[in-house]
Amino acid sequence: MLRANGDILVRTLLLMSSFALFTNQAAKFGDEPLAANHILLQLIGFSAYFLDGFAFAGESLIGRAIGARKRKDFDISVWRSSQLAALTAIVLALILFLGGEAIVHSLSDHKSVRSIATEFLPLAAIYVSLSFAAFQLDGIFIGATRTRHMSYAAVLSFSVFVLAWWLLRSFDNLGLWLAFIVYVAARAIALAVFYPSLRRSIRP
């Protein structure tokens, strides 16, 4: 219990650090870009409540399948929960892409902030559409109590985020958003590398 929660703590601290780094760098661009990015982060955070639900459900189903040593049940749980999560992510991304401007206008009456937030809405939508994979894989590895792999992936993806931002920093806010998208993709890819060994370990 202590080991698993220690690994989750590492993952969570690095996840929080990535958002803190994003906000800290955005502050260097001025008050208006910072406010615009904050609005978009609120939309991303709101979307996470929907996507996290599938990960939570997956944790329970996957843990039960592994405990019963039923690889077929494991595969079904992963596939169906991931399908629903992917569909939800696409719907949320489309809402942001098509109706995000109206949402932004309801959250701010500052013309410049609205303009900047609207400009970067497509990137926020891309982030949401990709983020479901990281959420799902987190749920799978927590359900399987393979939390050590999750902490390794968190360290690796955070390092990728820092490197991507360093390479893209000359593009200012655009570069920051691109690095943020690379980060969420790296989270999923890093965990996906460990997934085959997790599945093979379930022996009837």
N, C-alpha and C positions, 0 to 999 in steps of 0.2 A: 504493500500500500504506500509506504513512504517512498520507495524507489519510483513507482509509477507517478505519484504526485510531484516528486522532485523533477522528473522529466517534463511533466506538463507545465510546471512552474517555469522551467527554462524556456519552453516554447512560448508561453504566454508573455514572459518578460521581453523576449525578442520581438514578438508580434507588436507589443505596445511600443517598443523602441522604434520599430519601423514607422509607425504612425507619428511618433514624436519627432523623428528625423524628418519626415515629410513636412510636418507643420513648422518645424524650426527653419527648414530651408525656404519654405514658402514665405515666412515672415521677412526674409531678406529681400524679397521682391517688392515690399511695400504693404500698406494696410489693405488696399483694395484687392490685390491678388490673394492675400491671406484670408480675407473675409470670403471671397469667392470660393477658394479651395475648401474652407470650412463648411460652406453650404453643401458642396459636392460630397464631402466626407460624411456629412449627416445623411445624405441620400444613400451612400454606400453602406453606412451603418444600419440604416433602416432595412435595406435589402438583406443584410446579413441575418436579421431575425427570421426571415422566411427560409433562407438556405440552411441555417444552422439547425432548423427543425428536422430536416431530413438526416443530417449527420447524427443528431441525438437518437432518432429512431434507429438508424443504422447501428449505432453502438450497442444497443440492446439486442437487436436481432442477430448481429454478427457474433457478439459474445456468447449468445445461446447456441448458435450453430457450432462454434469452435468448441464450446464445452461438451457438446454432444458428439463431436468428431464427425460432423456431417458436412462434407465439402460442398455437396449439392445445395444444401440450405444456405451455406455461406455465399455461394455464387449467386443464388437467387436474390438474397438480401442485398448484396452489393449491386447487382444489375438493376433491380427494380427501384431501389432508393436513389441510385445515381441517375436513372432515367427521369424520375420525378424532379430531382434537383436540377438537372440540366434544362428541362422544360421550364421550370420556374425561373431559372436564371435568364433564359432567353426572353420570357415574358417581361421580367423586371427590366432587362436591358432595353427592350423595345419601348416600354413605358417612359424610361428616361430619355431615350433617343427621340421619341415622337412627342411626348408631352412634358418633357423635363423643363422646357422654357417656362411654361405656365407655373410649374411647381417652384422654380427659382423665383419668379416674380411674386409668388405668394409669401416667400420667405425673406425677401429684401425689397426695400423701396429705393435703394441706392442705384442710380442708373449705371454707373461704371461697374459696380460689383455684379449687377445683373448681366451686363455685357460680357464680362470676363467668365463668369460661371457658365453662361450659355455657350461661349466659345469652346469650353473644355468639357461640356456635357458628353459629347461622343466618346471621349476617352474614359470618362467615368462609367459610361454604359459598357464599354469594352471590358473594363475592370470587373464589373459585376458579372458579365457573361462568362468570364474565365474563372472567377473566384469559387464557383461551386465545386470545382475539382479539388481544390485545396481543402475546403470544408469537408467534403465527402471522405477524402483520404484521412484527414484528421480523425473523423468518426470511426473509420475502419480500424485504424491503428490503436485508438483508445479502446474500442470494443475488444480488440484482440490482445490488449495489454502489451502491445509492442511499442511502448512509449519511448524507449531509448532511440529507436529509429526516428521517431517524430522529433526528438530533441536534436538529433544529428541534422535532419532536414531543415530545422529552424535555423540552426547556425549557418548552414550552407546557403540557404536562400537569403538570409539577412546580409551575408557577405556579398552575394550577387547583387543585391539591392545597392549596397554602398558602392560597389565597383561600377554598376550601371550609371548611378548618379554622377560619379566622378567623371565618367566618359562623356556624359550628356549634359553636364552642368552649363556648358556654353549656350545651350538652348533655353536657359531660364525655366520658366514654368512648364513649357512644353517638355523639356528634358526631364523635369521632375516627375511629370505624369507618366512619361514613357518608362522611366526607371521603376515607377510604382507598379506599372503593368507587368514589366519584366519580373519584378519581385513576386507577384502573386502567381505567375506562371512557374517561376522557379520553385515555389513552395510545393506545387502539385508535382512537378517533374521529379524533384528530389525524393518525395515519398513514393512516387510510382516506381522508382528504381528498386525500392525494397519490397514492393508488392508481390512479385512472383515468388520470392522466398517465403513470404508469409502464407501465401496460398498453398505452396508445396508442403508446408509444415503441418497442414490439416490432414492427418492420415486416419482413415476410418478404422 
